[in-house]
Structures are given as structure tokens and as C-alpha cells.
Amino acid sequence: MKLRICHLYPDLLNLYGDRGNILILAQRARWRGWEVEVDYRSLGERIDPFAYDLIFLGGGPDQEQGVVSEDLKIKGPLLLEAAEAGVAILSICGGYQLLGHFYRSARGEVFPGVGLFPVYTEAGAKRLRGNIAVELGFLPGGAPVVGFENHSGRTYLEGGEPLGRVLYGYGNNGLDGTEGVRYRRALGTYLHGPLLAKNPHLADYILKLALERRHGQVELEPLDDALEMTVNRQVYLRFGRKNFLKFRRPRSSSPNKPAFSLR
Amino acid sequence: MRLISTLRFIIAVILGKAMVYIARLFPSGGTSLPGYIALTVDPFCLSRLACGFERIIVVTGTNGKTTTSNLIAALCQEQGWQVINNHEGANMAAGVVTALLRAPLKKGRRYLAVLEIDEGSLKRILSQIKADLLVLTNLFRDQLDRYCELQRLAAAIRSALALQPQCHLLLNADDPLVASLGSSRDKVLYYGMARVADSRQESGEVHEGKICPFCSTPLNFKYYHYSHLGDYSCGRCAFKRPRPDYLAQNLAGWNGGQHFELRFPGGSVTLETPLRGLYNIYNLVAASSAALASGVRPEIIAGVVARFQPGQGRTEVFHLGERLCTLLLVKNPAGLTQAVKAVVDERQAQAFILAINDLAADGRDVSWIWDAELTPLAGSNIKRLICSGLRAGDMALCLKYNGLPKEKIGVVPDKKESLQALLATDAEGLYILCTYTNLAPYRKLLQKWEKQSEAAHLPSLSRPA
């Protein structure tokens, strides 16, 4: 089997170790014996979104996001069409905002987005940053998804389905306890760290999503994720204690047991 | 009112000075505490303290501040000037005040201050002191949770510089964002590096500053030295790399170190250094240019540069029995990439500790380790990679997904145990790459162990006074 990934704007949207996500997805696919092909497409370059199983957009600084939003006037409709057809899309932070309906700056200017996700974003005064844990109900095993967030934009859902529920941290806007969004096989989230480093369960879920369109339901061989899950649990508990006022336990009751101790 | 503020200042100085003397009694004593106390008593003491100095040279930027400012201080001292500097790298307001408090209060002895200033604290400090020369080394992404994004940092530096029309600027011409700060100002000098063997057509690394700071068009690069440093021009507006007044050229390896020619207005000088890595050449060029611009004689420079060792965990070497252990500070992707590139040597069996913390001074967000280029660590000469610190697990995962053999990766969060594990390997070359808050503890441990091992190769490397 072959996994085909497109990293969009790798030179502009690459703020917080985002390329790590591509690395993780590619490695986890290779370890299972698949072929992996990663294409990099940036400003002014043509893309055929249907040629890919997964399209990835990362986060970027303000100036870069402005440049990208211009380019997305051309690529955006293609992405929309691809999402409707079931191509998997993973977007993080700035990439997530750009795929929403619009972004309203502090001065009230409105920048239209791609309109793929039923969300909009408003500039906020204080940056929302820190460690965050989210419960993703659809993930097997019940382990939380942990990462770091750092955004000044507040994103609000207009209907639609959030990606998960905040256990601690801010999430979309720090108010309604939601984090990220999902629409068909497209996911948007504020988590980086990078997102998939300490969350192999989410990485595998995204791999499955990516392969579904062309290969139907795929069963993934299990990998040795002892280190990943130990670090996940460790980080979750460490910052959970610091955020004890906002700390909520995952609803599902099968916590991942560490396979070995890091002390 | 005037009297009260004067009185306040005097009390602040007396208390601060007293603390300086008390701190001297302790070997690792306060590099910021005296300044902190003085600032608490008189928040504006900095401007009056700074008045007592004949000249002030400020060094700021993301990477290389400590090495650059320490070398400038060493060069000025060799010229025969009286120099005060915050050589330990305490570079926020309290550290700067502490350094200034250390100058003896004697009439007729005029001092030169060489101050390394944290780029985030620049505005606050420059609102109180008048600098004569400001050196800006580079702007890399660093601790994004603290400094936000580079463009904003550059804007903050620009507004801080607007308060200092008298100040000469010495800017890195090869860094687009840094060079852009010299526009619409006079008294600007540039330094840079000519194309070297390592320069590449493509920069594979993740980096910023790829788009024009004036018109947001992607920049065209003739070549990259590393990250976003290189020879660039904008396709739309007139922005391009300024012609360097001070230029390093003909760089080549030499006796384990490097040598190059530094061209400056009115001459050139050949410099030899024991230091490795392209980033160290930038530090040496920045410091030598600053010294030359301040009137240090060119013949002094070669001698000082040839024996200069940065110290303080900026490539500091310790003798542990027969083996050498090198301690390096890494704090951002560009620094980690360059450190790895500089120290990996295929002719030698090597072992590493990578110690990553996530406290305020390190940056709470550790995702930056994924933006570094770690492939040189995959060589067969690398025997073991020990991950340590509060985020040892994150580092280990980063190594794992970078494709490094699992059996070589160890996770030992405790510092002492990690050192024991490092010594237990049979590698000849030992290296510790660590973030800011890991630096002092490792240094202390290494100093202790160095004493215990009673190495034959004493004395260890010391900072030129």
C-alpha cells in the first residue's frame, strides 16, 4: 500500500514543530511496510488534491498567514471539493483558522477563509498558551490527547462537531470547553507539540482516515507505543496537577497503563 | 523631589554594591540579585548608573550574544581599556544593573560597558540607557511562547532603536530581518560572510525570514549559510542583502578549528580560532567588527581570537579522567542544528546527553526540538543518546521518529544518573547539549567530577579575563 501526503506551504506554515507530524505519520506507515510519498506544495504551485490521501497545513506567523490566505483564494475551492469527496485533511493552528469561514482582526477587518469548517475566528487580546489535554471521544483506549497551544485567535463553532472536549487548557476559545473541529475526514485543532508526538492513538486514527477513501476500512498492525504512551500519561498528569482547578478526568474508564516507568 | 530621587538612587547603589560584595563570597553567587535589589529600591537606577560609563556597547539577538559580548570585552581589555560586562549571560534588566554595579566608584577611571541584553528586554533597558554601538547578531525563532513571532520581535526592536538616534548599529547583513532594521537610519555598519564550502543552494531546515520584511514577497536566495542566513534579494521591491563593511572570506578548517580572512574598511586580517561551527565564525566576525569599529587596533584581534574560549557552557570542555566532556547550551532549532553539526565527528566514538527542560527560561513549549536537523546523530560512531531533563520523553520520541536506532536511545531524566550513564559508555568524546535551566546544574556536576578525577591535563579551559 502507498500513503500519499501533501504538505501545503511547508516553507510558510511551519511554526511549532509542525513538520514533526509529517515525520510521525510517514514513519508509522513505513514501520508497517507501506510506501510513503510526501509532496511539498507552496505559493503559486498547482495541486491536485485528489492525488493525495492526506493534506496537511500547519501554523504560521501573522505575516506568512496573510500571504497564504491570498494563495488560498485559488487553492481553497480545490480543498473544499477534495474535503467533500472524502480526502483527509489535518490542519493546525493557523492552518485551522485559514480553513474556517473568516478571521476578524483586532481592528475589525474581516479576512475571508476557505469555508471548509463551520467556524470563525476573532482576534483576542491575551494569548492563550500552555499545556493542554483534550478528550477525543472517538479514539479507542480513552487516553487523552496532550499537547501545547499558543494562539491569540478565539475560534467559535457555528454548529458542526468539535474535535474534542478540553480536560485542561483553553481549546478553541477558552470559554466553551471545545477544542478543534471535524468535518467529514477533515480535522482542525490548536494542538501542537507536535500534535502527534505523544498521541500515537490519534496518529493511527488519522492514518486510517487517510487510507479509507481508496482502501476502505484498514486494520493497522499494532506498533510498540510504550514510550509514547508513557510520555503521554506523564505529561497529562504533570500539567493536570498544575491545572487542578480546571482538571477533568476523561469520561472513558480505561486509562492507558504505562508499560515502563520513566521515574 | 529631586533630593528624594537622588537619595533613592544612592540607597539603591549602596545596597546593590553591598550585595555584589556579599555575592562574591559564594562561588556561584548572584548574577542578578544585586541588580534586582537595586531596581526594587530605585526602578530608574539604570539610567543614572549608565551615565558613569564612557561608552556602552550593547549586544543583542537570538543566538551568540554571550560569546560575542565576551569576546568584545576581551578585545577591548587587550586594547588597554577598563571594561565591565555581564559575562555570565544574565541579560535581563537585573543582570545588566548587577554588571554596572560591579564597576568601582573611582573618579577619573572611565569604564567601557559591554552589555549583552535579552532581545525581549531591549526596549525596557534602551529606554533608560544611551548606547554608543549596538550589535544585532541574528533573529531566529526561539521560545515562541515568550517572544511571540519574529516579525513582532523585529518591530519591537525597531521601536527600541528609534529611541537611540545617536547609536551606531552593527547588523548581520546575512539575516534579512536583522538587515531590514538598518533601513532609513544612518550610522549603520554591516558584517557578513562570503560564500563558503558549506553554503547551499537549498536550505532544508525549517526557518523563518524567508519573506521580504517590507513587501511580503518570498525572497530569492543565491545561497544559504544555514537556516535563513545567506545572500538574498527581493524580487519585487529593492530590498536585498546590504554590502557587508566587515566580511569573512576564505574560510577553511585548520588544526581542529577554523581560519578565515576578515576584510574591514581599510585593511584585512587573518584570524585563526580553535572553535568549530559556522555559528562561531559569525560570533567572531560580529565581535571583531564591533571592536574594530570602536577603535581596537587590528593587530590585537588575531592574538585574542586565537586563544578565545567562550566558557559558561558555550562549548565548555571538562576533563573527566582521560576523556573530554563538552557542554553546550542549545535553546532553539537553529542552535541545536548547528551544535549537532559542529560536534559530530565521524572519526571518534561519541555519546550524547540531550537535556531538555520546559521551565520559563527554557521556553514552556518544547516542540522546537522537532524543527532541528538531527540526522548527523544517526552515524555509526554515535554509541548512545541519553535524553534527560523534565522533557526527556519528548526528546526521546523526537529521536525515535527521526529514525535513530531505538537501542541507542536512553531516557534518564535525573541529571546525575544521566552523567553516570554517559560515563558508562565506551565513547571517547562525551557531549552534553542542554537547555538554559539545565546548564548550571550540569556545569556544577562536571566541575565536581573534574576535581575528583584529578585530571592530568590541568588547567581546564578558562575564560580569558
Contacts between the chains, C-beta under 8 A, distances in Angstrom:
chain1	res1	chain2	res2	distance
A	11	B	210	5.8
A	11	B	218	7.7
A	12	B	210	7.4
A	12	B	211	7.4
A	14	B	206	4.9
A	14	B	371	7.4
A	15	B	141	7.7
A	15	B	144	6.9
A	15	B	149	7.8
A	16	B	144	6.6
A	16	B	365	6.7
A	16	B	367	4.4
A	16	B	368	7.6
A	17	B	367	3.4
A	17	B	368	6.3
A	17	B	369	7.1
A	17	B	370	3.2
A	17	B	371	5.4
A	19	B	206	5.9
A	19	B	370	6.7
A	19	B	371	6.9
A	20	B	367	7.2
A	20	B	370	3.4
A	20	B	371	7.9
A	20	B	398	7.2
A	20	B	401	7.0
A	23	B	370	7.5
A	23	B	401	5.2
A	23	B	402	7.1
A	24	B	401	5.2
A	27	B	401	5.1
A	27	B	403	7.0
A	43	B	218	6.5
A	61	B	149	3.8
A	61	B	150	6.6
A	61	B	151	5.8
A	61	B	208	7.0
A	62	B	149	6.6
A	62	B	151	6.7
A	62	B	152	7.8
A	63	B	151	5.1
A	63	B	211	6.6
A	63	B	216	5.9
A	64	B	211	6.6
A	66	B	216	6.8
A	67	B	211	6.3
A	67	B	216	5.4
A	67	B	218	7.9
A	127	B	148	7.4
A	129	B	145	5.2
A	129	B	364	7.5
A	129	B	365	7.6
A	130	B	364	6.9
A	131	B	364	7.5
A	148	B	145	7.8
A	148	B	364	7.4
A	148	B	365	4.7
A	148	B	366	7.8
A	148	B	367	6.2
A	150	B	144	6.3
A	150	B	145	5.6
A	150	B	365	6.4
A	192	B	365	7.9
A	192	B	367	5.4
A	193	B	365	7.6
A	193	B	366	7.6
A	193	B	367	4.9
A	193	B	394	7.7
A	194	B	367	5.7
A	194	B	370	5.4
A	197	B	367	7.9
A	197	B	370	7.2
A	197	B	394	6.8
A	197	B	397	5.2
A	197	B	398	7.1
A	197	B	401	7.4
A	198	B	393	7.8
A	198	B	394	7.3
A	198	B	397	6.8
A	227	B	393	7.1
A	227	B	396	6.2
A	227	B	397	6.4
A	227	B	400	6.7
A	227	B	411	7.5
A	228	B	397	6.3
A	230	B	393	6.7
A	231	B	393	3.4
A	231	B	394	6.5
A	231	B	396	7.6
A	231	B	397	6.2
A	234	B	393	6.1
A	235	B	393	7.4
A	235	B	394	7.9
A	262	B	392	7.0
A	262	B	393	6.0
A	262	B	411	5.7
A	262	B	413	6.3
A	263	B	413	6.4
A	263	B	414	7.3
